[in-house]
């Protein structure tokens, strides 16, 4: 029966502790039984495996003077660290998968990186559900991959339940890189917008990367809120950005005036790097196939600049709302909030999009009260004073 305190309220911490105590006791009893049954040599390993399986943990106090410093190793210097999770994100159809397939192809042949550094040949494991196996194979062929070095995991697979299957494959294949495209398709029962759920999926992946000294690359889409900083643009929980040690944004080059998206230059901008300074922004063009061609000139734009300097040929809804407000303010310095919102809706701009545009312009909102009754009867909008 659940424990209750003097206020007759269930104490969840007591319940958790009681459950953990029972698990700890069960692990020790099983290990002791194994030893009594003549398995004394394996009882310690049995206990260790059980503890890991049942998540039995004990606090450990240590001194950093006793810890051996480790040097950062790289798959792709500055971009793909060994023993870590790397996130690749961007809008749909921007070329995220093509970039990671090129990474796989280069590793399969030991081909030099686009930045010029030497590469080492190795194996790659891929989990990819958004394209058929035949289409992926065709792209790998166009990119010059050695398909014998690249294997996949098909069928039903959920990282919250099947991580051991991936661990077994890593043990057999000894890959240099594991690519999960997109990771949202492999979350299983985990809610992609809940931080604890996402961490329960990503942390074991990061541990797997450490265990096998490999790089794990997870792909995801970008959220619609274009007022956010580049670090907060991956769709879903903030854990998608906080757990990886490196993160790469794939986006169109806002300085390229080419109107045809097929010919437009694309950028790979690093938004996070825990082990070094942010790498230089890379650039590439997509070619018929599709395949890609890296532009060694790269770009001087950083991630936030890439997102804020919007492609004028395809303005966002917030861009349109911002233009609408500027046109309204050009006619009068003070706008009636209700009237302006109605005009915006008539122009196909939602109240939410209009709110994002107001934030961009730092619009000052003043509540208007009824002089007799004192209640708020409306609001006005004004641009901030300039000095």
C-alpha positions in Angstrom: 0.0 0.0 0.0 1.3 3.5 -0.8 2.9 5.4 2.0 1.2 8.6 3.1 2.4 11.5 5.3 0.6 13.2 8.1 -1.4 15.3 5.6 -2.6 12.0 4.0 -0.8 12.8 0.7 1.1 10.0 -1.3 4.8 10.6 -1.3 6.1 9.6 -4.7 9.7 9.7 -3.6 9.0 7.1 -1.0 7.4 4.9 -3.6 10.3 5.2 -6.0 12.8 4.5 -3.3 10.8 1.4 -2.1 10.7 0.1 -5.7 14.5 0.7 -6.2 15.2 -1.1 -2.9 13.2 -4.1 -4.1 15.1 -4.2 -7.4 18.5 -3.9 -5.7 17.6 -6.8 -3.3 16.3 -8.9 -6.2 19.6 -8.4 -8.1 21.7 -9.4 -5.1 19.5 -12.5 -4.4 19.8 -13.7 -8.0 23.6 -13.2 -8.0 23.8 -15.0 -4.7 21.7 -17.9 -6.0 24.0 -18.1 -9.1 27.0 -18.4 -6.8 25.4 -21.1 -4.6 24.6 -23.0 -7.8 28.2 -23.3 -8.7 28.5 -20.3 -10.9 30.8 -18.3 -8.6 33.0 -17.2 -11.4 30.1 -15.6 -13.3 28.0 -14.3 -10.4 29.7 -10.9 -10.5 29.1 -10.5 -14.2 25.5 -11.8 -13.8 25.0 -9.1 -11.2 26.5 -6.4 -13.3 24.4 -7.3 -16.3 21.2 -7.4 -14.2 22.1 -4.0 -12.6 22.5 -2.5 -16.1 19.3 -4.1 -17.4 17.3 -3.0 -14.4 18.9 0.5 -14.2 20.3 -0.1 -10.7 22.6 2.8 -9.9 24.5 3.9 -6.9 26.0 7.4 -6.3 29.8 7.5 -6.8 32.1 10.1 -5.3 35.4 10.6 -7.1 38.3 13.0 -7.6 39.1 14.4 -11.0 42.8 14.0 -10.1 42.2 10.3 -10.6 40.5 10.8 -14.0 42.5 10.3 -17.2 42.0 13.2 -19.6 40.8 12.0 -23.1 41.7 13.7 -26.3 38.8 14.4 -28.8 38.9 12.2 -31.8 37.2 12.9 -35.1 35.5 11.1 -38.0 35.3 14.4 -39.9 37.6 16.9 -38.2 35.6 19.7 -36.7 32.2 18.3 -37.7 31.8 14.6 -36.7 33.3 13.8 -33.3 34.0 10.2 -32.3 32.0 8.7 -29.4 29.2 11.3 -29.7 25.8 12.0 -31.2 25.6 14.6 -34.0 22.3 16.2 -35.1 21.7 17.2 -38.8 18.5 19.3 -39.2 16.7 21.5 -41.7 13.5 21.9 -43.7 12.0 19.0 -45.7 13.6 18.5 -49.1 16.6 20.7 -48.4 19.2 17.9 -48.8 19.8 16.6 -45.3 19.7 13.0 -46.4 21.9 13.7 -49.4 24.6 15.2 -47.2 24.6 12.2 -44.9 24.6 9.7 -47.8 27.7 11.6 -49.1 29.3 11.1 -45.7 28.5 7.4 -45.9 29.9 7.1 -49.4 33.1 8.9 -48.5 33.6 6.6 -45.5 32.9 3.5 -47.6 35.8 4.4 -49.9 38.0 6.3 -47.5 37.6 9.4 -49.8 38.8 12.7 -48.5 36.4 15.1 -46.8 35.0 18.1 -48.6 37.2 20.3 -46.4 40.3 18.5 -47.6 41.2 16.3 -44.6 42.1 12.7 -45.1 39.5 10.0 -44.4 39.7 6.4 -43.3 37.7 3.7 -45.0 35.2 1.9 -42.8 31.7 0.5 -42.5 28.4 2.4 -42.1 25.1 1.2 -40.6 22.0 3.1 -41.8 18.4 3.2 -40.5 16.3 5.0 -43.2 12.5 4.8 -43.6 11.6 7.8 -45.7 13.0 6.4 -48.9 12.9 2.9 -50.5 16.1 0.8 -50.4 16.3 0.9 -54.2 16.3 4.7 -54.2 18.9 4.9 -51.5 21.1 2.5 -53.4 20.8 4.6 -56.5 21.9 7.7 -54.7 24.8 5.8 -53.1 25.9 4.6 -56.5 25.8 8.2 -57.9 27.9 9.3 -54.9 30.5 6.6 -55.7 29.9 4.5 -52.6 31.2 1.0 -52.0 27.8 -0.6 -51.2 29.6 -3.6 -49.6 30.6 -1.4 -46.7 27.1 0.0 -46.0 24.4 -2.1 -44.4 20.9 -1.2 -43.2 18.4 -2.2 -40.6 14.9 -2.6 -42.0 11.5 -3.6 -40.7 9.9 -2.4 -37.4 12.6 -0.8 -35.2 12.1 1.4 -32.2 15.1 2.9 -30.3 13.2 2.9 -27.0 12.9 -0.9 -27.2 15.4 -2.2 -29.8 18.7 -0.5 -28.9 20.2 -3.9 -28.1 19.6 -5.0 -31.7 21.6 -1.9 -32.9 24.3 -2.7 -30.3 24.6 -6.3 -31.7 24.9 -5.0 -35.2 27.7 -2.6 -34.1 29.4 -5.5 -32.4 29.3 -7.5 -35.6 30.0 -4.8 -38.2 32.3 -2.5 -36.2 31.1 0.6 -38.2 32.7 4.0 -38.1 29.3 5.8 -38.4 25.6 5.0 -37.7 23.0 7.2 -39.6 19.4 7.4 -38.4 17.2 9.2 -40.9 15.0 10.6 -39.5 15.2 9.9 -35.9 11.6 10.8 -35.3 10.6 7.6 -37.1 12.5 5.5 -34.6 11.3 7.0 -31.3 8.8 4.2 -30.6 6.5 5.2 -27.8 8.6 8.3 -26.9 6.9 11.7 -27.4 9.2 13.8 -29.5 8.0 17.0 -27.7 8.7 15.7 -24.1 12.2 16.3 -22.9 12.4 13.1 -20.6 11.1 10.9 -23.4 13.6 12.2 -25.9 16.5 11.9 -23.5 15.6 8.3 -22.7 16.1 7.6 -26.5 19.1 9.8 -27.2 21.2 9.1 -24.1 21.6 5.3 -24.9 22.5 6.3 -28.4 25.2 8.6 -27.1 26.4 5.8 -24.8 26.5 3.4 -27.8 28.7 5.9 -29.7 31.1 6.0 -26.7 31.1 2.3 -26.3 32.1 1.5 -29.9 34.1 4.8 -30.5 31.9 5.7 -33.5 29.8 8.7 -34.6 26.0 8.5 -34.5 24.3 10.9 -36.9 20.6 11.6 -36.3 18.5 13.6 -38.8 15.4 15.6 -38.0 13.2 18.4 -39.4 13.1 22.0 -38.5 10.3 23.7 -36.6 8.1 26.4 -38.2 8.8 29.1 -35.6 11.2 31.3 -37.6 11.7 33.8 -34.8 13.8 31.4 -32.8 17.5 31.2 -32.5 19.2 28.5 -34.7 19.9 26.4 -31.6 16.2 26.1 -30.9 14.9 25.3 -34.4 14.9 21.5 -34.4 11.3 20.2 -34.3 10.3 18.9 -30.9 12.0 18.8 -27.5 15.0 20.9 -26.7 16.8 17.5 -25.9 17.3 17.1 -29.6 19.8 19.9 -29.4 21.1 19.5 -25.8 22.2 15.8 -26.0 24.2 15.9 -29.3 27.8 17.3 -29.1 27.7 18.6 -32.6 24.8 20.0 -34.7 24.6 20.9 -38.4 21.9 23.1 -40.0 21.2 22.5 -43.7 19.5 25.5 -45.5 19.4 27.5 -48.7 22.1 30.2 -49.1 20.1 33.5 -48.5 22.8 35.4 -50.6 22.2 33.3 -53.7 19.6 35.1 -55.9 18.9 32.1 -58.0 15.1 31.6 -58.1 15.1 28.0 -59.1 15.5 25.9 -55.9 17.1 23.1 -57.8 20.0 25.3 -58.8 20.2 27.3 -55.6 23.3 27.0 -53.4 22.8 25.3 -50.1 24.7 25.6 -46.8 25.7 23.4 -44.0 26.2 25.7 -40.9 27.4 24.3 -37.6 25.1 25.5 -34.8 26.8 23.5 -31.9 30.2 22.2 -31.2 31.1 21.1 -27.7 34.7 20.1 -28.4 36.1 22.9 -30.5 35.2 26.2 -32.1 32.3 26.2 -34.6 33.4 24.9 -38.0 33.3 27.1 -41.1 30.0 27.1 -43.0 30.1 24.7 -45.9 28.3 25.0 -49.3 27.0 22.6 -51.9 24.9 22.3 -55.0 22.5 19.5 -55.9 22.9 17.8 -59.2 20.6 15.7 -61.3 20.3 12.2 -59.9 20.1 13.5 -57.3 23.7 13.9 -56.2 25.7 16.8 -54.8 28.8 18.8 -55.5 30.6 20.6 -52.7 31.6 24.3 -53.2 35.0 24.7 -51.7 34.5 28.5 -51.3 32.0 27.8 -48.5 30.3 30.8 -46.9 31.1 33.4 -44.3 27.5 33.3 -42.9 26.9 31.7 -39.5 23.8 29.7 -38.7 21.7 32.5 -37.3 22.6 34.8 -40.3 21.6 32.0 -42.6 18.1 31.8 -41.0 17.6 35.5 -40.6 18.6 36.5 -44.1 15.5 34.9 -45.5 15.3 33.8 -49.2 13.3 36.6 -50.7 12.1 34.5 -53.5 10.1 32.3 -51.0 9.2 34.7 -48.1 7.8 33.1 -44.9 4.4 33.9 -43.6 6.0 36.0 -40.9 7.9 38.0 -43.6 4.5 38.7 -45.3 3.0 39.7 -42.0 5.9 42.0 -41.2 5.5 43.6 -44.7 1.8 44.0 -44.0 2.4 45.8 -40.7 5.0 48.1 -42.2 2.6 49.1 -44.8 -0.1 49.8 -42.2 2.4 51.9 -40.1 3.4 53.9 -43.2 -0.2 55.2 -43.3 -0.6 56.0 -39.5 1.6 55.9 -36.4 -1.1 54.2 -34.2 -3.1 51.2 -35.3 -6.2 49.8 -33.8 -5.3 46.2 -32.8 -8.8 44.6 -33.5 -9.2 46.4 -36.8 -5.6 45.6 -38.0 -6.0 41.9 -37.0 -9.3 41.7 -39.0 -7.6 43.2 -42.0 -4.6 40.7 -41.7 -7.0 37.8 -41.5 -8.8 39.0 -44.6 -5.3 39.0 -46.3 -4.8 35.4 -45.2 -2.5 36.1 -42.3 -3.4 34.3 -39.0 -3.3 36.0 -35.6 -0.3 33.8 -34.6 1.7 34.8 -37.6 0.8 38.5 -37.0 2.0 38.1 -33.4 5.4 36.8 -34.6 5.7 39.8 -36.9 4.8 42.2 -34.1 7.7 40.6 -32.0 10.1 41.1 -34.8 9.2 44.8 -35.1 9.1 45.3 -31.3 5.5 46.7 -31.6 4.4 48.5 -28.4 0.9 47.4 -27.2 -1.2 49.9 -25.2 -4.4 48.8 -23.6 -7.4 51.1 -24.0 -9.8 51.3 -21.1 -13.4 52.4 -21.0 -13.3 55.8 -19.1 -16.6 55.2 -17.3 -16.5 51.5 -16.5 -12.7 51.0 -16.3 -12.6 47.7 -18.2 -10.3 47.1 -21.2 -12.2 47.7 -24.4 -9.3 47.3 -26.9 -5.7 48.0 -27.7 -3.5 50.1 -30.0 -0.2 49.2 -31.6 2.7 51.6 -32.2 6.3 51.2 -33.4 8.9 51.9 -30.7 10.4 55.3 -30.5 13.8 55.7 -32.1 16.6 57.8 -30.6 
